[in-house]
Amino acid sequence: MKAVRFHEYGDPEVLRYEDVDLPVPGAGQVRVRVAATTFNGVDGNIRAGFMQDPMPLALPHIPGLDVAGTVDALGEGVGGLEIGDRIVGFLPFVDDGAAAEYVLAPAEILAPAPTSIPLADAAALPLVGLTAWQALFDHAELKAGQRILISGAGGAVGGYAVQLAKAAGADVIATGSPRSIEHVKAAGADEVIDHTTTAVTTAVTEPVDVLLNLAPIDPAEFTALAGLVRDGGVVVSTTVWMPAPADEERGVRGIDLFVRSDAGQLSELVARVDRGALTVDVAERVALADLASVHARAAAGTLPGKVVVLPATA
């Protein structure tokens, strides 16, 4: 099969589009014929070698943490899945990923794919959707009537976080840049602040119950934003290299989010997509052979949004 691999850590140029042996599923695994994977920001950090301690890899490595596709072969002991089933999943960080024509996946991490959108587009849901869900409900324990400030809402996680928070009955304040403001408004934010022209700490005049930070902001700015959280509130952050600020005196918790695969939560996200309660946004679709260029554009900050990556056989 064709796959993209890196044999050493480094710049996007280390990614090679090459022939790789077709994987054989072991016990508890399925082989998936890949309809699509995606690019996530963490993919670039893994490729560059920044994540070697928490995510030790065996090189060469195939990236691609999201998968949408069809079950192609079943390993020993797999139940509840049939060849031909359309699935989505968030793959283990340290295993070979879905930037390939076929990928192995633990059966227990897979969920039925949405039926209301193209199968390939469903690859844009698992990692970022689960990140938003776990931030809001597992960690922030967001409830109806609460006020939440989402910093960096213009990104892929932010789009889901705004939709999910609004659906939960929260009052959603979101920050974005000029190119993302309309997108954030369309996701349902009650108030959108252009952080490039307005100081967020000035614009938010009443305390919030939850601060969700999705952006690599200056630590001093992060601390200032955390000051907007009411006593007893919570700060959740996906920028794990910059710990979420806590305030013990005020009872404000700081939580650094490490997303985990959860087929039950993913199934709930899929159900919301199929009943029209959650929108999957895809900014661009590119060929698997062009994945290195996607990494390069991400490093340059020029990606337009969520990019879905398609193998030639899709």
Disulfide bonds with the S-S distance in Angstrom:
none
